[in-house]
Amino acid sequence: MKTTTEPALYHLQTVGSTNAWCKERFAGLEDGAAVWADAQTAGRGRLGRAWHSAPGAALYYTVVFKRPFAQPACLPLAVSLETAAALRVEFGAACAVKWPNDLLLGGKKLVGILCEGVPGGIVCGIGVNLRQSRAEFEAAGLPHAASLEAGGIPLPRDAAARLAAVLSARFAPGGPLSAFCESGFAAVREEYRAACVNLGRPVEFEGGRGVAEDVDEEGRLVVRTEEGTASVFTGEVSVRGIYGKV
C-alpha cells in the first residue's frame, strides 16, 4: 500500500528485507522514496548478522538515495544523526552514537543502520527497536539490546508509522540531510563528535587497542595506541563499558 506522502512512502506488513525490496525495485523508485514494514523475515545487519523481528515490535525502514553526495562513505554516520534527531523530536528519546552508526539508549543498542551501494545510488536500512521487553532480548541472547518501551518511553499505537514518516521527511531532497549531501562530513562533524560515545573511552579494533580521541574529517575513528595513532574506518570496534565490554 502506498501512502500519500511524497516522496513515496510504502508500507508492507511483512517483507524479507526492506533493503532487498528497494534494491529489487531501485530503477523505478525516485530519490527519497522509502518503504517500512511491520516485520521482516530475512533482515541483515552490519557484518552480515541476521536481523529477525516479531510483527509490530520494531520499525524496519529503508530509504533510496539517488542524489549525489559529496562524501558518500560517511553517509551512515550522517544517517545515524538524522535518526537520533527523529527519535528525539517524535518520542523524546536521548540517543548516543556508537561509532560508526549504532544508536544507543541507556548504553544498549536501540538502532542498527545498514547502507548498501547499488548501481546508481545507495539504499539505507534502519531498524529501530520499539516494543520488545528486556525478557525478550534476554531470551533471544541479546542482553545488550534496548527498545524504546523497555527504556521507559511510552509509545502511541502508530509509533512505527509516525517514525517512518518523520524519517522520510528528514531524508527527502531539500530536507535536513542537505547540508551533509552538499558539504560532506564537515557539515555534521561537530554534532557527531558530541554524540559519539566512543570518544575518551578505551576501545578495541581489528589489529589493536587504545583510547578513542576523535572522529576525523573522513569519518574515521582516531585511536591513540601505545604505538601511536590509528585511524579506523572499517570493522568492529568494541568500547569498554558498552555491550558488556569491561
C-alpha positions as CSV (number, residue, x, y, z in Angstrom):
1,M,0.0,0.0,0.0
2,K,1.3,3.4,-1.0
3,T,0.7,6.4,1.3
4,T,0.1,9.9,0.1
5,T,3.4,11.1,1.4
6,E,5.9,12.5,-1.2
7,P,8.5,11.2,-1.9
8,A,6.7,7.9,-2.0
9,L,6.5,6.0,1.3
10,Y,5.3,2.4,1.0
11,H,4.0,0.2,3.9
12,L,4.3,-3.6,3.9
13,Q,3.0,-5.9,6.7
14,T,5.8,-8.4,6.1
15,V,8.9,-8.4,3.9
16,G,12.1,-10.5,3.7
17,S,14.2,-7.4,3.9
18,T,13.4,-3.8,3.3
19,N,16.8,-3.2,1.8
20,A,16.3,-6.1,-0.6
21,W,12.8,-4.9,-1.5
22,C,14.3,-1.5,-2.5
23,K,17.2,-3.0,-4.4
24,E,14.9,-5.2,-6.5
25,R,12.8,-2.1,-7.4
26,F,15.6,0.5,-7.4
27,A,15.3,1.6,-11.0
28,G,11.6,2.5,-10.6
29,L,11.9,4.3,-7.2
30,E,12.6,8.1,-7.0
31,D,15.2,9.7,-4.9
32,G,14.0,9.8,-1.3
33,A,11.4,7.0,-1.8
34,A,11.2,4.7,1.2
35,V,9.5,1.5,2.5
36,W,8.7,0.4,6.0
37,A,7.4,-2.9,7.3
38,D,5.9,-4.3,10.5
39,A,8.1,-7.4,10.3
40,Q,10.9,-8.7,8.2
41,T,12.0,-12.3,7.9
42,A,15.4,-12.1,6.3
43,G,16.9,-8.9,7.6
44,R,20.7,-8.4,7.8
45,G,22.8,-6.0,9.8
46,R,26.4,-5.0,9.7
47,L,29.0,-7.7,9.1
48,G,26.2,-10.0,7.7
49,R,24.4,-10.6,11.0
50,A,20.9,-11.8,10.9
51,W,18.2,-9.4,11.9
52,H,14.9,-11.1,12.8
53,S,11.7,-9.5,14.1
54,A,8.3,-10.0,15.6
55,P,5.3,-8.2,14.0
56,G,4.9,-4.7,15.4
57,A,7.9,-4.9,17.7
58,A,10.1,-2.7,15.7
59,L,10.3,-0.4,12.7
60,Y,12.0,-1.8,9.6
61,Y,12.7,1.0,7.1
62,T,14.8,1.6,4.0
63,V,15.2,4.8,2.0
64,V,16.5,5.2,-1.5
65,F,19.2,7.8,-2.3
66,K,19.9,8.7,-5.9
67,R,21.2,12.2,-5.3
68,P,25.0,12.9,-5.5
69,F,26.8,13.0,-2.1
70,A,30.0,15.0,-1.6
71,Q,31.2,12.2,0.8
72,P,29.1,9.0,0.3
73,A,31.3,6.9,2.5
74,C,30.2,8.9,5.5
75,L,26.5,8.6,4.8
76,P,25.9,6.0,7.6
77,L,27.3,8.5,10.2
78,A,25.1,11.3,8.9
79,V,22.0,9.0,8.8
80,S,22.7,8.0,12.5
81,L,22.4,11.7,13.5
82,E,19.2,12.2,11.5
83,T,17.7,9.1,13.0
84,A,18.6,10.2,16.5
85,A,17.1,13.6,15.8
86,A,13.8,12.0,14.6
87,L,13.7,9.8,17.8
88,R,14.3,12.9,20.0
89,V,11.7,15.0,18.3
90,E,9.0,12.4,18.0
91,F,9.4,10.4,21.2
92,G,11.8,12.4,23.4
93,A,14.5,9.6,23.2
94,A,18.0,10.8,24.0
95,C,20.3,8.5,22.0
96,A,24.1,8.4,21.8
97,V,26.0,7.1,18.8
98,K,28.4,4.2,18.9
99,W,30.8,4.7,16.0
100,P,30.1,4.4,13.2
101,N,26.3,4.3,13.2
102,D,24.6,2.3,16.0
103,L,22.3,4.3,18.3
104,L,22.3,3.5,22.0
105,L,19.6,4.2,24.6
106,G,20.9,3.8,28.2
107,G,24.1,2.2,26.9
108,K,22.3,-0.5,24.9
109,K,21.7,-0.9,21.2
110,L,18.4,0.6,20.0
111,V,19.0,1.2,16.3
112,G,21.0,-0.5,13.6
113,I,21.8,1.1,10.2
114,L,23.0,-0.6,7.1
115,C,23.8,1.4,3.9
116,E,24.4,-0.6,0.7
117,G,25.7,0.8,-2.6
118,V,23.8,-0.2,-5.8
119,P,24.3,0.9,-9.4
120,G,23.0,4.5,-9.4
121,G,22.8,5.1,-5.7
122,I,22.5,3.8,-2.2
123,V,19.8,2.1,-0.1
124,C,19.9,2.8,3.6
125,G,18.2,0.4,6.0
126,I,17.3,1.4,9.6
127,G,16.0,-1.0,12.2
128,V,14.5,0.6,15.4
129,N,13.5,-1.5,18.4
130,L,10.2,-0.2,19.6
131,R,8.3,-2.5,22.0
132,Q,10.5,-5.6,22.8
133,S,10.8,-6.3,26.5
134,R,14.1,-6.9,28.3
135,A,12.9,-10.5,28.9
136,E,12.5,-11.0,25.1
137,F,16.0,-9.7,24.5
138,E,17.5,-12.0,27.1
139,A,15.6,-15.0,25.6
140,A,17.0,-14.1,22.2
141,G,20.5,-13.9,23.5
142,L,20.6,-10.1,23.1
143,P,21.2,-8.8,26.6
144,H,22.8,-5.6,25.3
145,A,19.8,-4.6,23.1
146,A,17.2,-2.0,24.0
147,S,13.8,-0.9,22.9
148,L,12.0,2.4,23.5
149,E,9.4,0.9,25.7
150,A,11.9,-1.1,27.7
151,G,13.8,2.1,28.1
152,G,10.7,3.7,29.8
153,I,9.5,5.7,26.8
154,P,5.7,5.3,26.2
155,L,4.7,4.9,22.6
156,P,1.5,5.5,20.7
157,R,-0.1,2.7,18.8
158,D,1.0,4.2,15.5
159,A,4.6,4.7,16.6
160,A,6.1,2.9,13.6
161,A,4.1,4.8,11.0
162,R,4.8,8.1,12.7
163,L,8.6,7.4,12.9
164,A,8.7,6.3,9.2
165,A,7.0,9.5,8.1
166,V,9.4,11.7,10.2
167,L,12.4,9.8,8.8
168,S,11.2,10.2,5.2
169,A,10.7,14.0,5.8
170,R,14.3,14.3,7.1
171,F,15.7,12.2,4.2
172,A,13.7,13.9,1.4
173,P,15.6,16.0,-1.2
174,G,15.9,19.5,0.3
175,G,15.5,18.2,3.9
176,P,17.9,18.4,6.9
177,L,20.3,15.9,5.2
178,S,21.0,18.5,2.5
179,A,24.0,20.1,4.3
180,F,25.7,16.8,4.5
181,C,24.8,16.0,0.9
182,E,26.5,19.2,-0.3
183,S,29.4,19.6,2.1
184,G,30.1,16.1,3.4
185,F,31.0,15.1,6.9
186,A,32.4,18.5,7.7
187,A,28.8,19.8,7.9
188,V,27.9,17.4,10.7
189,R,31.3,16.5,12.3
190,E,30.9,18.6,15.5
191,E,27.4,17.3,16.1
192,Y,28.6,13.8,15.5
193,R,31.6,14.2,17.9
194,A,29.3,15.5,20.6
195,A,27.0,12.4,20.3
196,C,29.7,9.8,19.9
197,V,30.0,7.6,22.9
198,N,33.4,6.1,21.9
199,L,35.4,9.3,22.5
200,G,37.5,9.3,25.6
201,R,36.9,5.6,26.2
202,P,39.2,2.6,25.8
203,V,38.4,0.7,22.6
204,E,39.5,-2.4,20.8
205,F,39.6,-2.7,17.0
206,E,40.9,-5.2,14.4
207,G,44.6,-5.1,14.9
208,G,44.9,-3.0,18.1
209,R,43.5,-1.2,21.1
210,G,43.8,2.2,22.6
211,V,41.7,5.3,23.6
212,A,39.4,6.8,21.1
213,E,40.3,10.5,20.8
214,D,38.4,11.9,17.8
215,V,36.5,11.4,14.6
216,D,38.4,12.9,11.7
217,E,37.2,14.8,8.6
218,E,36.9,11.4,6.7
219,G,34.6,9.9,9.4
220,R,37.4,7.7,10.7
221,L,37.7,6.9,14.4
222,V,41.1,8.2,15.6
223,V,42.5,6.0,18.3
224,R,45.7,6.7,20.4
225,T,47.6,3.4,20.9
226,E,50.9,2.5,22.5
227,E,52.4,2.6,19.1
228,G,51.0,5.9,18.0
229,T,47.7,6.9,16.3
230,A,45.5,4.7,14.3
231,S,42.6,5.8,12.0
232,V,39.9,3.2,11.9
233,F,37.2,3.2,9.2
234,T,36.0,-0.4,8.8
235,G,35.5,-3.4,11.0
236,E,34.0,-3.9,14.5
237,V,35.0,-1.6,17.4
238,S,34.2,-2.6,20.9
239,V,34.0,0.1,23.7
240,R,34.8,-0.6,27.3
241,G,31.6,-0.3,29.3
242,I,29.4,-0.7,26.3
243,Y,27.7,-4.0,25.2
244,G,29.3,-5.8,28.2
245,K,32.9,-4.9,27.4
246,V,34.8,-4.2,30.7
